[in-house]
Amino acid sequence: MADSLFDPNSYDPDHLDEESRRLLRATIDWFEGRGKRQLTKDDQERVWYTEFLDFVKREKLFAKFQTPAANADGDPDKRWDAARNAALSEVLGFYGLQYWYAWQVTILGLGPIWMSDNATARKRAADLLDDGAVFAFGLSEKEHGADVYSTDMILTPDPDGGFKANGGKYYIGNGNVAGLVSVFGRRADVEGPDGYVFFVVNSQDEHFHLVQNVVDSQMFVSEFRLEDYPISADDLLHSGADAFSAALNTVNVGKFNLCTASIGISEHAFYEAITHAHNRILYGNPVTDFPHVRQSFVDAYARLVAMKLFSARSVDYFRSASPEDRRYLLFNPITKMKVTSEGEQVIDLLWDVIAAKGFEKDTYFARAARDIRALPKLEGTVHVNLALVLKFMPNYLFNPTEYPAVPTRHDAADDEFFFRQGPARGLGKIRFTDWEVPYRAFADVPNVGRFHEQASALKALLTTAAPDADQQKDLDFLLNLGHLFTLVVYGQLVLEQAELTGVDRDVLDQVFDVLVRDFSGYAVALHGKASSTDAQQAWALGQVRKPVVDETRFGRVWEQVKALSGAYETRP
């Protein structure tokens, strides 16, 4: 069911094709076979995950999931299928962020290659994938981060018609072993945006110098330098504006996976936390007899269900996207920044209950509490993605249009549009369907109705007390407005997925109980902003609402949560 957690004991993704199901099951069995003690020991000793990559190579896991049909050489099991990619991301996150990370940075490294017209580079990548290679994405730099405008990776023409590449990159996952690294830079002989380039290098080449692993982890997040690395026409992927768009569009493809990793981590931590708390006696009573403990668990569960619903529905929009329907460009940054931030909140709620247990070295939770922090900070910070989301707000709220209905997309299709997204501009022109339709469809769910009142009031704020010219330059003010807007979009897709999958009404009501409180919290924060006007302050206080309280509904949801105690533990 859409409102249930991933359980390795019974997992069978029967919505997917037979080979995808087999590979996902084989991945679960590999982790369960390795066992909790070994996985924990490997993490604590920062062991490079050779055995996992051997499994990937043996099963051709990445090759099948990350090779577009155009480069599959007729293999029907090789395709870029966002539905099964999301499923694998959740599984890998469930067992450990480091394993997900090897998969994630391979996706990013392949992005510029699959978007390129360079047939030689594409063939080379497909062959390497088939041989079990992983890939890397050389965008960030130590001095500039991911500021692509300021790259110091320089290609200088040489007398033979090629180039020599010189410069460094930082925060580059898989940089120690990558079969190919897609590197962003600029030409020394061309000024401005026309000088941007994307090219590929081999991490084992003598001109590739691995400096260090910049993190203390199993993951290898490298710093590397290229010194007179020879670049030929066969190595060049993109130039000029196309190189810039390839950078942003690759991140569009890759950053969605952060939400499913966060979901997997949160699910595993939830099992461990509820099992511990429900079987622990404190002051003569089970810990879960305390009302505040039950509230924390029910809130965490509601947030986790919402994460799953929003993310699953987003996949449908990604897979159905086209040059005429680019709504995914709003939903994508929300999966990245909102869902991953919700994962942090889930872990914090659970941690407040299990307290010192969450630090113990033999728990999964200790790793979850550490790793969940990373996801909101990768592929652009929360702030960067909130600023991006704001570009869509006027058309989303005030200028609806019609599109064909977007169905559930679990079909075994190749999502080739990911690699022909086109220029990364025109976001403010993208239009959406009437966002209120799903809210009206669930008006009988008490807290959906209450949240709809708050969401509708956002339009009133922007109509009667919109940010003035100075506030439009005040990013602190605007980001809080972005949080309010994000909640409206979040609720829309949660409801769409709930309708498609028949989510339990009690759980859905509890989800919106949380959203009502969140909206109230951001409204209070808006009231307190230094630049908020009297009219905006009055609006903000007017949106502070109490959810519709129903103790019997809460009790029924708690029974669902309690049933998860003892439901899963990784094999020893």
C-alpha positions in Angstrom: 0.0 0.0 0.0 1.1 3.6 -0.6 0.9 4.4 3.1 3.0 1.4 4.2 6.8 1.3 4.8 9.3 -0.7 2.7 9.7 -4.1 4.3 12.5 -6.3 2.9 10.8 -9.4 4.4 7.9 -9.1 2.0 9.0 -6.7 -0.7 7.9 -7.6 -4.2 7.5 -4.7 -6.5 4.9 -6.3 -8.6 4.2 -3.0 -10.4 7.5 -3.5 -12.2 8.6 -6.0 -14.9 10.1 -9.4 -14.0 13.8 -8.6 -14.4 13.5 -5.3 -12.5 11.8 -7.2 -9.6 14.6 -9.9 -9.7 17.3 -7.3 -9.5 15.7 -5.4 -6.7 15.2 -8.6 -4.8 18.8 -9.7 -5.5 20.0 -6.3 -4.1 18.0 -6.8 -0.9 19.3 -10.3 -0.5 22.9 -9.2 -1.0 22.6 -6.7 1.9 20.7 -9.1 4.1 23.3 -11.8 3.4 26.1 -9.5 4.3 24.3 -8.8 7.6 24.0 -6.0 10.1 27.3 -6.7 11.9 29.4 -6.6 8.7 27.6 -3.6 7.3 28.1 -1.7 10.5 31.8 -2.8 10.8 32.4 -1.7 7.2 30.9 1.7 7.9 32.9 2.2 11.2 36.2 1.2 9.5 35.4 3.2 6.4 36.0 0.2 4.1 35.7 0.9 0.4 32.7 -1.1 -0.8 34.5 -3.4 -3.2 32.1 -6.3 -2.5 29.1 -4.2 -3.3 30.6 -3.0 -6.6 31.5 -6.6 -7.4 27.8 -7.5 -6.9 26.8 -4.5 -9.1 29.2 -5.8 -11.8 28.1 -9.4 -11.6 24.4 -8.6 -11.9 25.0 -5.7 -14.3 22.8 -3.8 -12.0 23.9 -0.2 -12.9 24.2 -1.2 -16.6 20.6 -2.3 -16.8 19.2 0.6 -14.7 21.4 3.4 -16.1 21.8 2.6 -19.8 19.2 4.4 -22.1 17.6 2.2 -24.7 19.4 4.1 -27.4 22.7 2.7 -26.1 21.4 -0.7 -24.9 22.4 -2.6 -28.1 19.0 -4.2 -28.2 19.0 -5.5 -24.6 15.3 -5.0 -23.5 16.3 -4.9 -19.8 18.6 -1.9 -20.3 16.7 1.4 -20.1 16.5 4.6 -18.1 13.3 4.0 -16.2 12.6 6.5 -13.4 10.0 4.2 -11.6 12.5 1.4 -11.0 15.4 3.9 -10.4 13.3 5.4 -7.6 12.7 1.9 -6.2 16.5 1.1 -6.2 17.3 4.4 -4.6 15.0 3.7 -1.8 16.5 0.2 -1.3 20.1 1.5 -1.3 19.2 4.3 1.1 17.5 1.8 3.4 20.8 -0.1 3.8 23.3 2.8 3.8 23.8 6.2 2.2 27.3 5.2 1.0 25.9 2.5 -1.3 23.3 4.9 -2.6 26.0 7.5 -3.2 28.0 5.2 -5.5 24.8 4.8 -7.6 23.9 8.5 -7.4 27.2 10.0 -8.6 27.2 7.4 -11.4 23.9 8.9 -12.5 25.3 12.4 -12.4 28.5 11.3 -14.3 26.5 9.7 -17.0 24.1 12.6 -17.5 26.3 14.8 -19.7 27.3 11.7 -21.7 23.8 10.5 -22.4 22.8 14.1 -23.3 25.7 14.4 -25.8 25.8 13.7 -29.6 29.2 12.2 -29.2 28.6 8.6 -30.3 32.1 7.5 -29.4 31.8 8.7 -25.8 28.3 7.2 -25.5 29.5 3.8 -26.7 32.5 4.0 -24.4 30.3 4.7 -21.4 27.8 1.9 -22.3 30.7 -0.6 -22.6 32.2 0.6 -19.3 28.9 0.3 -17.5 28.4 -3.2 -18.9 31.8 -4.1 -17.4 30.8 -2.8 -14.0 32.3 0.6 -13.9 31.0 3.6 -11.9 31.1 7.2 -13.0 31.7 10.6 -11.6 30.5 14.2 -12.2 33.3 16.8 -12.1 31.4 20.0 -11.6 32.2 21.4 -8.1 35.4 23.2 -7.3 37.1 24.0 -4.0 36.9 27.8 -4.3 33.6 28.1 -6.2 31.5 25.1 -5.1 29.0 24.4 -7.9 29.1 28.0 -9.2 29.5 27.0 -12.9 30.0 30.6 -13.9 33.4 30.7 -12.1 35.1 27.5 -13.2 38.9 27.4 -13.1 39.1 24.1 -15.1 40.8 25.4 -18.3 41.1 23.8 -21.7 44.0 25.2 -23.7 44.2 24.4 -27.5 47.3 22.4 -28.5 49.0 22.3 -31.9 47.5 19.0 -32.8 43.9 20.3 -32.8 43.1 19.0 -29.4 43.4 20.5 -25.9 45.3 20.2 -22.7 43.1 20.3 -19.5 44.4 21.9 -16.3 42.6 22.5 -13.1 41.1 21.0 -10.0 37.7 19.6 -8.9 36.4 19.0 -5.4 33.6 17.0 -3.8 33.6 14.5 -6.7 32.2 11.2 -5.7 33.7 8.0 -7.2 36.7 10.0 -8.3 39.0 7.3 -7.1 37.8 4.6 -9.5 35.4 6.2 -12.0 35.6 4.7 -15.5 34.9 8.1 -16.9 34.5 11.5 -15.1 32.4 14.1 -16.9 34.2 17.4 -16.3 32.9 20.9 -16.7 35.3 23.6 -17.7 36.0 26.5 -20.1 38.2 27.1 -23.0 41.2 29.5 -22.6 40.7 30.9 -26.1 36.9 31.7 -26.0 35.4 34.4 -23.8 32.1 34.3 -22.0 29.4 31.6 -22.1 30.5 30.3 -25.5 33.7 29.0 -23.9 32.0 26.5 -21.6 32.8 22.8 -22.2 32.0 19.4 -20.9 34.5 16.6 -21.5 35.3 13.2 -20.2 38.5 11.9 -18.5 39.7 8.6 -17.1 40.5 8.6 -13.4 43.3 6.0 -14.0 45.1 8.2 -16.5 48.6 9.4 -15.6 47.5 13.0 -16.1 44.7 12.6 -13.5 46.0 13.2 -10.0 43.9 12.0 -7.1 44.6 14.4 -4.2 42.5 13.1 -1.4 39.1 11.9 0.0 37.7 15.1 1.5 35.3 13.2 3.8 35.9 10.7 6.6 33.6 8.0 5.3 33.3 4.8 3.2 32.4 7.0 0.3 35.3 8.4 -1.7 34.4 12.1 -2.3 37.5 13.1 -4.1 39.6 16.1 -4.8 41.5 15.7 -8.1 43.6 17.7 -10.4 44.2 17.4 -14.2 47.7 18.3 -15.3 48.1 18.7 -19.1 45.4 16.0 -19.6 45.1 15.5 -23.4 41.6 16.0 -24.7 40.6 15.0 -28.2 37.4 15.4 -30.1 36.3 12.0 -28.9 36.4 13.3 -25.3 34.3 16.5 -25.9 30.6 16.2 -24.9 29.2 19.8 -25.1 30.3 23.3 -25.7 28.9 26.8 -25.1 25.4 27.2 -23.9 24.8 23.5 -24.4 27.5 22.7 -21.8 25.8 25.0 -19.3 22.4 23.4 -19.9 23.9 19.9 -19.6 25.2 20.8 -16.1 21.8 22.0 -14.9 19.8 19.3 -16.7 22.0 16.6 -15.3 21.3 17.9 -11.8 17.6 17.8 -12.7 17.9 14.1 -13.5 20.0 13.3 -10.4 18.6 15.3 -7.6 15.3 13.5 -7.6 17.1 10.4 -6.1 17.9 12.3 -2.9 14.2 12.1 -1.9 14.0 8.3 -2.2 17.3 7.9 -0.4 15.9 10.0 2.5 12.8 7.8 2.5 14.8 4.6 2.7 16.9 5.9 5.6 13.9 7.1 7.5 12.0 3.8 7.0 14.9 1.7 8.4 15.3 4.1 11.4 11.6 4.0 12.0 11.5 0.2 12.4 14.4 0.3 14.8 13.0 3.2 16.9 9.5 1.9 17.3 10.8 -1.6 18.2 13.1 -0.2 20.8 10.5 2.2 22.3 7.6 -0.2 22.4 9.5 -2.8 24.2 11.2 -0.6 26.7 9.8 -0.2 30.2 10.3 3.2 31.9 8.9 4.1 35.3 6.9 0.9 35.2 5.3 1.6 31.8 6.1 0.9 28.2 7.7 4.1 26.7 4.9 4.2 24.1 2.3 4.6 26.8 3.4 8.2 27.2 1.2 10.6 25.1 4.1 12.7 23.9 5.9 9.6 22.7 2.8 8.5 20.7 2.5 12.0 19.3 6.1 11.9 18.1 5.7 8.5 16.4 2.4 9.4 14.7 3.9 12.7 13.5 7.0 10.9 12.2 4.8 8.3 10.5 2.6 11.0 8.9 5.6 12.9 7.6 7.1 9.7 6.2 3.9 8.7 4.5 3.7 12.2 2.9 7.3 11.9 1.7 6.4 8.6 0.0 3.2 9.9 -1.6 4.7 13.1 -2.9 7.8 11.4 -4.3 5.8 8.6 -6.0 3.5 11.0 -7.7 6.5 13.1 -8.8 7.8 10.2 -10.8 4.7 10.2 -12.9 5.3 13.8 -13.9 9.0 13.2 -14.6 8.2 10.3 -16.8 5.4 12.1 -18.7 7.4 15.3 -19.2 7.9 16.8 -22.6 8.9 20.2 -24.1 5.2 21.1 -23.8 4.9 19.9 -20.2 7.7 20.9 -18.0 5.9 20.9 -14.6 8.5 18.4 -13.4 10.9 21.4 -13.0 8.8 22.6 -10.0 8.2 19.2 -8.5 11.9 18.2 -8.8 13.4 20.8 -6.5 10.6 20.1 -4.0 11.5 16.4 -3.9 15.1 17.4 -3.3 14.7 20.1 -0.6 11.3 19.4 1.0 11.3 15.6 1.1 14.9 15.4 2.4 14.2 18.1 5.0 11.2 16.1 6.1 13.5 13.1 6.5 15.6 15.2 9.0 12.4 15.9 10.9 11.4 12.3 11.0 14.8 11.3 12.4 14.6 14.1 15.0 11.2 13.1 16.2 12.3 9.5 16.6 15.6 10.5 18.2 13.8 12.6 20.8 12.0 9.3 21.9 14.9 6.8 21.8 17.4 9.4 23.1 20.8 7.8 24.0 19.9 4.7 22.1 20.4 6.7 18.9 24.1 7.0 19.6 24.9 3.4 20.1 27.5 2.0 17.8 25.7 -1.2 16.9 22.5 0.5 15.7 21.4 1.5 12.3 20.0 4.7 13.8 23.4 6.2 14.6 24.2 6.0 10.9 20.8 7.3 9.9 21.1 10.3 12.2 24.5 11.2 10.7 23.6 10.5 7.0 20.1 12.1 6.9 21.8 15.5 7.3 23.6 15.2 4.0 20.7 14.9 1.7 19.2 18.4 2.0 22.7 19.8 1.4 23.6 17.9 -1.9 22.7 18.9 -5.4 22.1 22.5 -4.2 21.2 23.6 -0.7 17.6 24.0 0.5 17.9 27.7 0.0 19.0 27.4 -3.6 16.1 25.1 -4.4 13.6 27.3 -2.5 14.7 30.3 -4.6 14.2 28.1 -7.7 10.7 27.1 -6.5 9.7 30.8 -6.2 10.0 31.3 -9.9 7.0 29.1 -10.5 4.7 30.6 -7.9 2.8 33.3 -9.9 1.7 30.9 -12.7 1.0 28.1 -10.3 -1.3 30.1 -8.1 -2.9 32.5 -10.5 -2.7 31.2 -14.1 -3.9 27.6 -14.4 -4.2 25.8 -17.7 -5.2 22.4 -19.0 -3.0 19.3 -19.6 -3.9 15.7 -20.4 -4.2 13.7 -17.2 -0.9 12.3 -16.0 -1.4 8.6 -15.2 0.5 6.4 -12.8 3.7 5.5 -14.7 5.0 2.1 -13.8 5.4 0.9 -17.4 8.7 -0.5 -18.5 9.5 2.5 -20.8 12.7 4.3 -21.5 12.6 7.9 -20.2 14.6 9.4 -23.0 13.2 12.9 -22.5 15.6 13.2 -19.5 18.4 13.5 -22.0 16.9 16.1 -24.3 15.4 18.5 -21.8 16.6 21.5 -23.9 17.8 24.9 -22.7 17.6 25.4 -18.9 15.6 28.6 -19.0 12.0 29.9 -19.2 10.9 28.5 -15.8 8.7 31.5 -15.1 6.6 30.7 -18.2 5.7 27.1 -17.2 2.1 26.7 -16.4 0.1 24.2 -14.2 -3.4 22.8 -13.9 -5.7 24.1 -11.2 -4.0 23.1 -8.0 -7.2 23.3 -6.0 -8.9 20.4 -7.8 -7.5 17.6 -5.5 -8.1 19.8 -2.4 -11.8 20.0 -3.4 -11.9 16.3 -4.1 -10.9 15.6 -0.4 -12.9 18.4 1.2 -14.6 15.8 3.4 -11.3 15.0 5.1 -11.3 17.5 8.0 -7.7 18.6 8.0 -7.5 18.7 4.2 -10.3 21.2 4.3 -8.5 23.2 7.0 -5.2 23.2 5.1 -7.0 24.2 1.9 -8.3 27.4 3.7 -4.7 28.3 4.6 -3.4 27.5 1.1 -6.1 29.6 -0.5 -5.1 32.5 1.8 -1.7 32.5 0.2 -3.3 33.9 -2.9 -4.9 36.6 -0.8 -1.5 37.6 0.6 0.0 37.9 -2.8 -3.0 39.9 -4.1 -3.5 42.3 -1.2 -0.1 42.5 0.6 2.5 41.3 -1.9 6.2 41.8 -1.3 7.2 45.3 -2.2 10.3 46.2 -4.2 12.6 46.0 -1.2 11.2 42.7 0.0 11.7 41.2 -3.4 15.4 41.7 -2.8 15.2 40.3 0.8 16.0 36.7 0.3 15.4 35.9 4.0 11.8 37.1 3.6 11.3 35.4 0.2 12.6 32.1 1.4 10.0 31.9 4.1 7.4 32.7 1.5 8.8 29.9 -0.5 8.3 27.5 2.4 4.6 28.4 2.5 4.2 28.0 -1.3 6.0 24.7 -1.2 3.5 23.3 1.3 0.7 24.0 -1.1 2.4 22.1 -3.9 3.4 19.3 -1.6 -0.2 18.9 -0.5 -1.4 18.8 -4.1 0.7 15.9 -5.1 0.1 14.0 -1.8 -3.6 14.2 -2.5 -3.2 13.2 -6.2 -1.3 10.1 -5.1 -3.7 9.4 -2.3 -6.6 9.3 -4.8 -4.7 7.0 -7.2 -3.7 4.5 -4.5 -6.5 4.6 -2.0 -4.6 5.8 1.0 -6.3 5.2 4.4 -8.4 8.3 5.2 -7.3 8.4 8.9 -3.6 8.5 7.8 -4.4 11.2 5.2 -6.2 13.3 7.8 -3.2 12.9 10.1 -0.8 13.9 7.3 -2.7 17.2 6.9 -2.9 17.6 10.6 0.9 18.0 10.4 0.7 20.3 7.3 -1.8 22.6 9.1 0.7 23.0 11.9 3.6 23.5 9.5 1.8 26.3 7.6 1.0 28.0 10.9 4.6 27.8 11.9 5.8 29.4 8.7 3.1 32.1 9.0 4.4 33.0 12.5 7.9 33.1 11.1 6.7 35.5 8.3 5.1 37.7 11.0 8.5 37.9 12.7 10.6 38.8 9.7 12.3 42.1 10.0 10.8 43.5 6.8 7.2 42.3 7.2 4.6 45.0 6.9 1.6 45.6 9.1 -0.7 44.0 6.5 1.5 41.0 6.1 1.7 40.5 9.9 -2.1 40.7 10.2 -2.4 38.1 7.4 0.2 35.8 9.1 -1.6 35.8 12.4 -4.9 35.1 10.6 -3.4 31.9 9.2 -2.4 30.3 12.5 -4.9 27.4 12.8 -5.3 24.5 15.0 -5.8 21.2 13.2 -9.1 19.4 13.6 -8.5 17.2 16.6 -10.0 13.7 16.6 -8.7 11.4 19.3 -10.3 8.3 17.9 -8.7 8.9 14.5 -5.3 9.5 16.2 -5.8 6.2 18.1 -6.4 4.3 14.9 -3.3 5.7 13.3 -1.3 4.9 16.4 -2.4 1.3 16.2 -0.9 1.2 12.6 2.3 2.6 14.0 2.5 0.2 16.9 2.1 -2.7 14.6 5.5 -1.9 13.1 7.2 -2.8 16.3 9.3 -5.9 15.6 8.2 -6.0 12.0 11.8 -5.8 10.6 15.4 -6.0 11.6 18.4 -6.6 9.4 19.7 -10.1 9.6 22.7 -10.3 12.0 
